[in-house]
Amino acid sequence: MANPKKTKILDDLRRRFGDVRKLKGSESLFVIGDEAARIYFRYSKVHEKGRTFFGLREVDLRQLEGHNSFLCFLLDDGSPPLFVPYLDFEEIFANAQPAKDGQYKVQLTNQSNTLELYVARQGRFNVEAYVGFETLERSLEAQRFREASSLSHSQVQTLLAGIGHAKGYDVFVPESDVGRLDWSLTKNFPLRRHLPEGFDQVRGILREIDVVWVADARNKIEGLYEVEHSTPVYSGLLRFNDILLTDSRVSRFSIVSNDVRRDLFSRQLFRPTFKKSGLAELCSFLEYANVFAWHQRLLKGDSPYAANP
């Protein structure tokens, strides 16, 4: 019979983080997303004097090694879950000896209103900081930022398109790039097939810009984004400069790249030609990790601007 406490926590995890699935061969090991984290669930009733007893199977702990893993301790008294990073205790268990049944015996105790984890023959450890979902959330956010640095050009394009759509804009992507967008990263939506009227002099350049946000009701271009994944930052700035000098109605330009190219962007942007045209004051740098975080925030509905372009 399924543990209702664990079922409730799993439902909560799915609401917060999306895909959560059971690891093959275990009833207690679960994976969030594409190995973003592994969670080992353990449950105990609260006995007399607040005592709790858990058994951690040696074979299960081995499957936590080398992953972003957590021990999740659940109690039957309605208290919040405890997410303990396994890496913090991996050496402790390596030095401990499992019982004859192959399990490491641990307890949660509340000494003077301080929550402690007791590992048999290894000692007591303060675990107050691990109560609730915050530790897990911080870890997953850090994991996402690390993953953001490895995004491809097309994946960054997809996220920028998703952000524009979430903000209520129509989105134009060059026809040659449409088939390479990664729709697993964002909600699918119809792309704009044509640029707005009235930009005839720069239409050829605009067609090659990686992502264009359009406020359809005003027939206005609201944002141009050039993803400089491996191509020179300078080439994107030149395209922006040509557009600005030809049609001053476009005033929002962004170069999007890895953080390591931020200094290069700054040096190139403040060349005399871009200072004279005014592009140096209008063009911003957006790094991949911030694109990822912006997209996550909008899709969760955490931004007050999500529906108000």
Steps between C-alpha positions, in 0.01 A plus 500: 500500500635843403611727781258799490765736638743406222222522239418854615866608486540348153194693379650816648834434329325454164316831542827675581746331264307308234598144413571272799534127440593189695847359447490147363552230762399704806178614665676782684734660244365770269650722229404861425509591130795383294712403803478851648480331841451162665292469817502208745181496709501364855201501737454458874223524752567729794526279809508579871718795600508609134727216393517401133676210329616471140685234305707601197580210270863479393397396148280811468768738628735374230256629238526849645875522449617735225160671468334811641333287769289553811383292793136592562381418852123494555315482832136420577446805725431751220844663520658621173735268309873505562721508187857417601767527225657154480839646407516662846476155663654269242828473691312440826325196355821382334658484847197335661409132504152386392305266726462131422192579287711723270354825631659799669298587811429871550270708718361851500496658843382835627741616769412837655290588194793417270456229237790255487579196289659216694699243303584192705861507621573817299340774708232768492471766230294820498257486204280803576608666174355216293135525614258564212557530126742795497825298492370286215374804309835680532683193379276458197530869415879474511478189283289688246752783482779249438291340226429842348867543410479195271189611307529499122433800274159358401404427861574858605294620202214279620512641853507860372202423278319349799571808711362731230186290465450492879520881504225523239708576189490341159832330428690484171788258445690467170336238279826303478509466881139403570557127449790499747309647796482271804135497604573270794624812683187713479130488421438467128336800334457631145782721375443814298570429132558858385663811638276804558444747218698821475855370542581459132848654515622255767274203425786294359705545818203444731424167331840373620469613864474194726189606694269798437224600742207684337216688671241412237232750606748787458683348202818570696821305546559476875824306517781354288716217634817369339638177646877507456581141595821464302471779243675835562317739733608780267292361211183520709581855604552600136157367405342689787688814402378480139142466623530790746657736244233415242187485717511659845161354598680186616660577835542173691802290408655207689808289440451159662799283585694316770622704793862452388431733206366787711833687505539455125151645448587804711824566313333468159190701590697809600689530175464855357257394226247356745538789742433747220191317371353469850501119499735498801215646707227273363656155476513266800676172574295201612675184617361149452443437872282812524302397192435166667398659831279762326321228308448292817363799693253601229368150444447456874307828501736656756556820302253790519579577135411155363179617337572869463736579211 
